[in-house]
Amino acid sequence: MKLKIAIIIGILALVNIPLANAATPGAPPSLIEPPSLDLGSDFFGDNNQPPAYQCSDGIDNDADGKTDFGTLATNDRGCSSATDNSETDPPPLYQCSDTIDNDLDGKTDYPQDPGCSSASDTDETDPQQAPTYACSNNIDDDGDGKKDYPTDPGCANGLDNNETDPAVDDESDEIEIVSASVYPKGMNPLVNEAKITYELSAAATVELKIIDSSGRTVVKLVDNEEVDGDQEYFVWWNGTDSTAEGGKIVLPGKYFFKLTVKTSDGKVADVADGSINIIYATDFENPPLTGPGGPATTDPLNVLSLHNNPPATTSGTGPEMFVYLGFPVIGYFVSRKKKNKF
């Protein structure tokens, strides 16, 4: 019985029904009117509205710049659904471990993406690489067998990004050396000269020079002169370092003629060369030279030295003294003899 009474009292307390009338003590009991129940307040909150959730309340509850559960652009990472009541973001995702190609370079996450230094790197953007140029990348980009500046003719400098060779001048295609030769190939400048003969396929500018074995120019025999094509030309070299008289004879050894043909705008169209051996023999066809006050010499280097540096003479110490002094004396005696006759 006592248990039943306790259950009834508990139910009345829940529905807020007073156990006694609030009237003046001693008044007759009256019917107890139960209070009205506000089911909206009890079950859905004030104003009979359903409860508001953080992920659908229009408020940036965690102040991360994004609000509620929604589109990818505005979706708060802390919301798993519209009824999620916490916008707090989960631990951050790193670009270098989120399985997304964030910088669209075809590579994803660490260590595949070169923009990632570790899995916790928040930026997949690749580092800026120093630019490479075709003329300094150690690659034969144009397949001509030559690489980079200054070896490849297509490179103007090391920063040139195009190794393609320039177009060949049409004029230079038409000009070539038909023939170029020298005779004799061995000569003694004290005895003979070398004849260099050449012919071109078309009119061009010609340079012909003699160089020694080190590449040094000894003398220019033809200096950028215009010549016609289909015609044979020849030039003599006397074995000296000058085309004028008085040039010094070269030392014995191997020399070369170099024939360079150029177009009208100065571009080299063709080149030819040939060797000439300078030999000084001891059995000269010409009489040997004689040094001052000494015997004749047949040594090649001595002869060469005497030729390039002839001995000096002193005026008035030879037969010419008879001309300068003898004739005046004879004239004097002839004139006195004529006066004595008269």
Sequence and secondary structure as in RCSB ss.txt:
>XXXX:A:sequence
MKLKIAIIIGILALVNIPLANAATPGAPPSLIEPPSLDLGSDFFGDNNQPPAYQCSDGIDNDADGKTDFGTLATN
DRGCSSATDNSETDPPPLYQCSDTIDNDLDGKTDYPQDPGCSSASDTDETDPQQAPTYACSNNIDDDGDGKKDYP
TDPGCANGLDNNETDPAVDDESDEIEIVSASVYPKGMNPLVNEAKITYELSAAATVELKIIDSSGRTVVKLVDNE
EVDGDQEYFVWWNGTDSTAEGGKIVLPGKYFFKLTVKTSDGKVADVADGSINIIYATDFENPPLTGPGGPATTDP
LNVLSLHNNPPATTSGTGPEMFVYLGFPVIGYFVSRKKKNKF
>XXXX:A:secstr
 HHHHHHHHHHHHHTT  SS SS TTS           HHHHHH GGG     GGGSSS TT SS  SS  TTT 
 TT SSTT       S   GGGSS  TT SS  STTTSTT SSTT S           GGGSSS TTSSS  STT
TSTT SSTT          HHHHH  EEEEEEE SEE TTT  EEEEEEESS EEEEEEEEETTS EEEEEEEEE
EE SS EEEEEE SBS SSTT  B  SEEEEEEEEEE TTS EEEEEEEEEEE   SS SS   B TTS B   H
HHHHHHHHS     TTSSTHHIIIIIHHHHHHHHHHHHHHH 
